[in-house]
Amino acid sequence: MTRYARQARFSPFGEQGQAQLEAFHVLIIGAGALGSHTAEMLVRMGVGRLTIADMDIVEMSNLHRQAVYNEQDVVEMLPKVEALKHKLGAVNSEVPISTLYMEVTPTNISQLIHETQPDVIIDGMDNFKMRYLINEAACEAQIPWIYGAVVGSKGSVYAFDFTGPCLKCLFGEMPETAESCAINGILPPVVQQVASMQVSELLRYASGNGFSKKLVTIDTFQVKYQTMNVDALKDTDCRVCSQHDYQLLNHNEHHPIEDLCGNAIRFRLKPQVFDHAELLPGTIVKRNNFATIIHYEDYTLTLFKDGRMNVHGLTEDTDVKTLFNTINKSFK
């Protein structure tokens, strides 16, 4: 019995689907909850090649829903892509895994897709801003992509091949506010279900069955499951997939303060701050080539090489703007 015999025996997938999967190059953008689970399934199933792009290190708050990582990764402050490559390489050494420790942005996503040339892109992100960006970049490159989103106990999945609606067709312009795990939390079971459905869509595509063309929504806590045919929602005047007006691409505007999941916030500082972290307020408690951890008052600050800083330990009384100004001015 070969390594993949049991999945190849599933007749709708079959040996043809397995052969095509082994020829596929998949790009996963985001190595958090969804990205790490989809990566693990694809490596176990023998995907031809995998490229994973992510900008974060493993943190303790990740472990309840991101099953591939462990406490030692937290202690070593490993980038998620490095921890993922090491662990998945031990699962299946036959699958080439390329990792990119980088923040995917409007200014580099098109280049990322052009240089990697994936057959399919999988959304492993945790916010709609990035999903709208992926939608535009994938549409520009005409590469299929598989959307997945989770928040609370709810999740949704849809696979885009641009013969039907795109993300903007489905949801309109990017919402200014949306449910997020920062506000609504997240239950681990919904992560695994949504990741499984993302991979199932890819297996359909690899086996010649095509994407399901159904928007799937679930609520694991309420035990609800719904599918909807959304072909009729394709907008023939859509700015993105019909007019090819990609307003988000090359739009290099970063807000200095961004919300994160949990009681956390992200500050954007100058990249050179990383090499002079001793000038920041607080005490450096740990440092490596990827990140520096600082304790300041009741906050834990995680500073990355590109100047991003994740701030944990916020309370309702935290004046975020004052905290940002205090940290930022210490380097001026």
QUIBEL-V351268 format. One record per helix or strand of 2 or more residues. SS is the DSSP state (~ for helix, > for strand). FROM is the first residue (numbers start at 1). TO is the last residue. If there is no record, write none. Layout:
ss = <SS SS>
from = <FROM FROM>
to = <TO TO>
//
This chain:
ss = <~ ~ > ~ > ~ ~ ~ > ~ > ~ > > ~ ~ ~ > > ~ > > ~ > > > > ~>
from = <5 14 25 33 49 60 71 80 96 109 120 128 144 154 167 181 188 214 224 231 257 264 271 283 291 299 308 320>
to = <8 21 29 45 54 62 75 91 101 116 123 141 152 160 171 184 206 219 229 233 259 268 279 287 296 304 312 329>
//
